[in-house]
Amino acid sequence: TKLSYDNKTFDLTCNGSSVSVQKLNQTELLNLFGSRLDGGISVWAKNIAPAKVANYIETGFKITSENESKNSQIRIKWREAGTSDYYVKLSNDGLDLYKESDTGDNILLKNSDFEKLLSKWYRLKIESLSNSINIYVDDVLKIQASKTTENNPEGISRIGLTSLYSDVQFTPVKIGTVTNSKDTNEVAVKYDYNYPVCF
């Protein structure tokens, strides 16, 4: 399911001129102008109620400008109904996966190999499976973190896009359902043993 950038699907009205929606080659783009704001800017999708349980998020993004004197970041956040809030943070330090809690944000895994470049399009895919969270950038697995909470049958209920000290364009967010076939805790490994035979 593709989520449209309109007031039915996203809460766009409260951010004023810091948010705009434009069409480019038949593609709807969301612009977040977070480089001007000290607290950054966030846009939240309204509660998601797809026909199937969603455990997959996909979006493209490009940084068009950033405040070089600040630690610019892009975050994609999601809520799993009744359980936890998670977010992926992309910054000059790399790619990080966080889980929010009452005591603060806990980092689950970090990948320092990710390089954040200005004016480059990235495609981010998030799989929130029963036992792991898999993060892909441009179809390459960058983070695979084990889940410590029980599987949530209600799936993803909310999605947020955040820009801190950077101006970012997002392509439409897609949500869907993937199976647990890539879940590391459920992959069966087969071994083939060969022995010499003497007569």
N, C-alpha and C positions, 0 to 999 in steps of 0.2 A: 504494500500500500504506500502510495506517495502522499506525503503531507503537504498541502498547499500553504503558501505563505499569505494567509488572509486572516481576518479577525475571527472567523469561525474556528480555525484550527490553532492559531497562535495568539497570544496576548501581545499585540503590537502597539496598542494605543498609548500605553503609559510611558513610552520612551521618547516621544516627540520626534525631533529632527535627528536624533541619534540612530534611527532605524529607517531604512527605505527598502522598497521592493521594486525590482526592475525586470524587464524582459530582455534577454540576450539570446538571439538565434533560437527562438521558441522555448528557451529555458528560463524559468523564473528564478531570480537570484535575490537572496536576502543580504543586505548590507548592514553591518554593525560598525558604527564609527566610535570605537572604544578608545582610540588613541587620545582623544580630547578629554576624557573623563577620568578622574582619579580613581573612582570606584569601579571602572569598567562598565560594561553593559551586558545584560542578560535578557534573552527572549525565551519564554517558556511555551511549549505546546500545552493546550488544554488537555484534560484527561483523555487518554487513549482507550477506545473500546473497539478494537478490531474484531472481525468475525472469528479470527483465530488468535490464540495466545501469541503475543509478540516476544521474541527473545533475540531479535536481530535489528541493528540500526546501521544505516549506511548514508553517508553524505560526502560531498566534495567541498573543499574550501580553498581559498587563496588569500594570502595576506597582501593587501594593497598598499598599506602604509603602517608605520609603527613609530612609537616614541622611543628613540634610541637611548635616552637617558633613563629609561625604566625597564623593568623585566617584563617584556610583553609576553602574553600567553593567550592561547585559545583553549577553551574547555568545552567538551561535550559531556553533558551530565544526564543520567537517567535514574529513575526511581522504579524499583521492583515492588509492586503493590504489596503493602503490608510488611515489608522486610527492610530494605536498605536503599540508601542513595550511593551511587558510584559516579566517578567522573574520570575522563581521560584528559590529561593536561599536556599540551604541546608548548614547549618553551625553548629558550636557548640552551637549557640544561639537558634537553632530550624529551623523551616520551614517558610519562608516568601514569600509573593507574592508582586511583585513590578510592577508599571507602570512607564515607562520612559516619561519624558516631557522635554521641552526646559529649564525649571528651575531646573531640577534635577530628581532624582529617588524618587517617592512617594510610600511609603509602603501602600498597600491596606489592608493586613491582616497578622497576625503573629500567628503561633502555636508553643508554647514553648515545647510541649510534645514530639516532634520529637527528637529522639536520634540518632546522627550520629556515627556509629561504623565502625571501620577498618575491612576490609575483609568480610563484610556482603553484600550480594546481596539485592538490593532494586528494586522494580518495581514502576515507577512513571507514573501516567496517568493524563493528563490535558484535561479537556473539556472546550472549550471556546464557551459558548452558547449565545443566544441573550441577556439575562438579567443577566447572572452570569458566573463566572469562578469557576470550581470545580477541586480541586487537590486531587488525591488519591495516597496514598503510600501503597503498598502491599494490594490493593483493599479496603482500609479503607479511607473514606472521611476525610481529614485532614483540608482542607480549602474550604470554600464556600463564595465567595465575589460577591457582586452585581456589575453589570456593569453600568457605568454612561454614556457611549457612545452609540450611535445608533448601531443597528445590522449591521454588515458588510457583505453584500452578497458575497463578493469575498473570504472570509475565510482567512486561514493562508497562507502566501506567502513565509515565510522564517523561518528557525529554526537554532539556534546556541547552541553549547555545550561548556561550559567553565569550566576550572579547575583553581582554585587559591590556590597555595601552597599545592597542593595534586596531586598524581598520581591516575588516575581514568580509569577504563574500562567501556565502554558502549556497551550494546547489540544493534543490529540494531534498528533504530528509525522507528516506525510505525505511519502513519498518516491515518486518516479516517474521517468519518462523523457520528455523533450521533444526535439523535433527541433531542428536548427540554423537553423530558418527565421528566428529573430530575431537571429541572429548577424550583427553589422554587417559582418564581413569577407566575408560570403557573400550580401549583399543586392545584387541586380541593379537598377541605376538605368536607366530608359529615358527618353530625351529625344526630344521630338517637335519637329522643326524645320519652320517654315512660311515659304515664300518668296513674294514677290509675282511674278506671271507677267504679262508684257506681250506683246501680239500686234501 
